[in-house]
Every structure is written in structure tokens, then in C-alpha cells.
Amino acid sequence: MIIRYSPAFLKSLKKADVRIRKRVKRRITIFSKNPNDLELNNHPLKDPYQGCRSIDVTADWRAIYKEVHEEDSIAYFIILATHGQLYK
């Protein structure tokens, strides 16, 4: 699976604490090897993020992505935020 990042995701990542950035890197590494690893708690989302999926970065932080199926499967990470920020 190919992994891509939206500008908004990269901006959030840049603003995040260094511990969160390191954790995101580890989680993306796990994701690239096995998107369904139980440690990630990969699951589909409902409104307002219908059609997207989420992986746990920490107990509070989430990385939201969309799967795009073209010639290859692409995981396009679009949002990095805390659970509270996502569901205000």
C-alpha cells in the first residue's frame, strides 16, 4: 500500500509535540507493514467522516485516512488530531 499525506495532515504533524511526531512515525511504519495490526485499532468512521478510516496514534490522538483504489491501493492521510478536536 502506498502512503500519501495531505498538506493539512503534514501541518498538524509539524505543530504536534515531538513525542506525537515520533509516535506517528512508528504507527505509520506498522501500518505500512500491516494496516490491520490490532495495535492500530484500524476502524471505519461514521458521520462526519463517513468513508474514512482511523488509526490510533495514542490513546487520544488519531490519524484519519481515506483509501483510494487506483492501480495500487493508496492510503491518503488527511487529518491528525485528538479525539476531542475531531468530535467538537
Buried (B, 14 or more C-beta within 10 A) or exposed (E): EEBEBBEEBEEBBEEBEEEBBEBBEEBBEBBEEEBEEEEBEBEEBEEEBEEBBBBBBEEEBBBBBBBEEEEEEBBBBBBBBBEEEBEE
